[in-house]
């Protein structure tokens, strides 16, 4: 559960999503669905006659999730933000702005590296 009923994200959950490789998994799943599990090129997936039933609905749900994840007003103004002081148990601090940047970079096909290093800095491969 990343979002509440008003579409505001829980920053703690976004941090866990970010640190656990959720971005890469999210976009790999999109490519997997469009390529029918690697059977056809991604660019041909939507037009392929053997596209499995339910793929369109999956892609609609996927796009709605990504839309929520890149919405600056809800991500930055969430009432579920983490406290400004350092996070417990050595976790890196969460930056909603950096989350938005990483989400957009991954969406552009750029990989992410060092997302949740011990220094707490997010790295984006250029």
VENFENFEN-V619337 format. One record per residue. N is the residue number from 0. RES is the residue in one small letter. SS is DSSP state (H for helix, E for strand, C for the rest). Layout:
# VENFENFEN-V619337
n=N res=RES ss=SS
n=N res=RES ss=SS
This chain:
# VENFENFEN-V619337
n=0 res=x ss=C
n=1 res=x ss=C
n=2 res=x ss=E
n=3 res=x ss=C
n=4 res=x ss=C
n=5 res=x ss=C
n=6 res=x ss=C
n=7 res=x ss=C
n=8 res=x ss=E
n=9 res=x ss=C
n=10 res=x ss=H
n=11 res=x ss=H
n=12 res=x ss=H
n=13 res=x ss=H
n=14 res=x ss=H
n=15 res=x ss=H
n=16 res=x ss=H
n=17 res=x ss=H
n=18 res=x ss=H
n=19 res=x ss=C
n=20 res=x ss=C
n=21 res=x ss=H
n=22 res=x ss=H
n=23 res=x ss=H
n=24 res=x ss=H
n=25 res=x ss=H
n=26 res=x ss=H
n=27 res=x ss=H
n=28 res=x ss=H
n=29 res=x ss=H
n=30 res=x ss=H
n=31 res=x ss=H
n=32 res=x ss=H
n=33 res=x ss=H
n=34 res=x ss=C
n=35 res=x ss=C
n=36 res=x ss=C
n=37 res=x ss=C
n=38 res=x ss=C
n=39 res=x ss=C
n=40 res=x ss=C
n=41 res=x ss=H
n=42 res=x ss=H
n=43 res=x ss=H
n=44 res=x ss=C
n=45 res=x ss=C
n=46 res=x ss=C
n=47 res=x ss=C
n=48 res=x ss=C
n=49 res=x ss=C
n=50 res=x ss=C
n=51 res=x ss=C
n=52 res=x ss=C
n=53 res=x ss=C
n=54 res=x ss=H
n=55 res=x ss=H
n=56 res=x ss=H
n=57 res=x ss=H
n=58 res=x ss=H
n=59 res=x ss=H
n=60 res=x ss=H
n=61 res=x ss=H
n=62 res=x ss=H
n=63 res=x ss=H
n=64 res=x ss=H
n=65 res=x ss=H
n=66 res=x ss=H
n=67 res=x ss=H
n=68 res=x ss=H
n=69 res=x ss=C
n=70 res=x ss=C
n=71 res=x ss=H
n=72 res=x ss=H
n=73 res=x ss=H
n=74 res=x ss=H
n=75 res=x ss=H
n=76 res=x ss=C
n=77 res=x ss=C
n=78 res=x ss=C
n=79 res=x ss=C
n=80 res=x ss=C
n=81 res=x ss=C
n=82 res=x ss=C
n=83 res=x ss=C
n=84 res=x ss=C
n=85 res=x ss=C
n=86 res=x ss=C
n=87 res=x ss=H
n=88 res=x ss=H
n=89 res=x ss=H
n=90 res=x ss=C
n=91 res=x ss=C
n=92 res=x ss=C
n=93 res=x ss=C
n=94 res=x ss=C
n=95 res=x ss=H
n=96 res=x ss=H
n=97 res=x ss=H
n=98 res=x ss=H
n=99 res=x ss=H
n=100 res=x ss=H
n=101 res=x ss=H
n=102 res=x ss=H
n=103 res=x ss=H
n=104 res=x ss=H
n=105 res=x ss=H
n=106 res=x ss=H
n=107 res=x ss=C
n=108 res=x ss=C
n=109 res=x ss=C
n=110 res=x ss=C
n=111 res=x ss=E
n=112 res=x ss=E
n=113 res=x ss=C
n=114 res=x ss=C
n=115 res=x ss=C
n=116 res=x ss=C
n=117 res=x ss=C
n=118 res=x ss=C
n=119 res=x ss=C
n=120 res=x ss=C
n=121 res=x ss=C
n=122 res=x ss=E
n=123 res=x ss=E
n=124 res=x ss=C
n=125 res=x ss=C
